[in-house]
Amino acid sequence: MEEKKNFIHRNEGFDCGHCGLTVPSQSGSCRNHCTKCLYSLHVDKEVPGDRESRCKALMKPVSLDMHSKKGQMIVHECMRCRKMMKNRVAEDDDSESVIALGLEVLKG
C-alpha cells in the first residue's frame, strides 16, 4: 500500500455511487467516502486529492486499521483495479457501518 504524501485539500460533497446518499462536504476536513455505507471512489492516483486516477470505479471498504497518529482508518479496495487505499474514519460516519466492517474483519 502506498504511503500518501503531499495531500491536496479538497472539500467537496458528492452523491454516493454505491447507496445514492447525497454526502455534504465536511467542515474542517476533507470528505472522501460515504458516511452511510463507507464506500469511496477511485479518483486519486498517487496523492490524496490529486483526482488523476483514470479508473473511477467504486472502492469497497474491506477492513479497518489503526494508525498511531491518525486513529482508526478504513481500508478501501478498488473493485476494478484492486488498488488499496486508507482513509480516516470520520466523526460523522455511521457508527453501525463502522462496527459492522470491524466485525466482518474479525470473522475473516
C-alpha positions in Angstrom: 0.0 0.0 0.0 1.4 3.4 -1.0 2.4 6.0 1.5 0.4 9.1 0.9 2.3 12.4 0.7 1.6 16.0 -0.4 -2.1 15.8 0.4 -4.2 18.2 -1.8 -7.0 19.6 0.3 -10.4 19.2 -1.4 -13.7 19.7 0.5 -16.4 18.6 -1.9 -19.8 17.0 -1.4 -20.9 14.1 -3.7 -23.6 11.6 -4.4 -22.5 8.1 -3.3 -22.1 5.7 -6.3 -23.0 2.7 -4.1 -26.0 3.7 -2.0 -27.0 7.0 -3.6 -26.8 9.1 -0.4 -26.0 12.8 -1.0 -22.9 13.4 1.1 -22.2 17.0 2.1 -18.7 18.5 2.3 -17.2 18.1 5.8 -16.5 21.1 7.9 -12.8 21.4 8.8 -11.7 18.3 6.9 -12.0 16.5 3.6 -14.7 14.0 2.7 -13.6 11.0 0.7 -16.1 8.3 1.5 -19.8 7.9 2.1 -20.9 8.5 5.7 -23.6 5.7 5.4 -22.1 2.8 3.5 -18.4 3.8 3.7 -17.8 3.3 0.0 -15.4 5.6 -1.8 -14.5 6.3 -5.5 -11.1 5.6 -7.1 -10.5 9.2 -8.2 -7.0 9.8 -6.8 -3.9 8.3 -8.4 -0.8 8.9 -6.2 -1.7 11.7 -3.8 -5.0 12.2 -1.9 -6.8 14.9 -3.7 -4.9 14.7 -7.0 -8.0 13.5 -8.9 -5.7 11.9 -11.5 -6.9 8.3 -11.5 -8.4 7.1 -14.8 -10.1 4.2 -13.0 -13.1 6.0 -11.4 -14.5 2.6 -10.0 -16.1 2.2 -6.6 -13.8 1.4 -3.7 -15.2 -1.1 -1.3 -14.5 -0.8 2.5 -12.7 -4.1 3.2 -11.2 -3.7 6.7 -10.2 -1.3 9.5 -6.7 -0.4 10.5 -5.3 1.7 13.4 -2.7 4.4 12.7 -0.8 5.7 15.7 -1.3 9.4 14.8 -4.5 9.4 12.6 -6.6 6.9 14.5 -9.0 4.4 13.0 -8.6 4.0 9.2 -10.9 2.4 6.7 -9.1 0.3 4.1 -10.7 0.6 0.7 -10.1 -1.7 -2.3 -10.9 -0.7 -5.8 -13.5 -3.0 -7.3 -11.9 -2.7 -10.7 -8.1 -2.5 -10.4 -7.7 -3.7 -6.8 -5.7 -0.7 -5.6 -5.8 -0.4 -1.8 -6.1 3.0 0.0 -6.6 4.0 3.6 -8.9 6.8 4.7 -9.6 8.1 8.2 -12.9 7.2 9.9 -14.8 10.5 10.1 -16.7 11.7 13.2 -20.0 11.7 11.3 -19.6 8.2 9.7 -22.4 5.8 10.6 -21.2 4.0 13.7 -23.2 0.9 12.9 -21.4 0.7 9.5 -18.0 1.1 11.0 -18.8 -1.6 13.7 -20.2 -4.0 11.0 -17.0 -3.5 9.0 -14.9 -4.3 12.1 -17.0 -7.4 12.7 -16.5 -8.6 9.2 -12.8 -8.3 9.6 -12.9 -10.4 12.8 -15.0 -13.1 11.1 -12.2 -13.3 8.5 
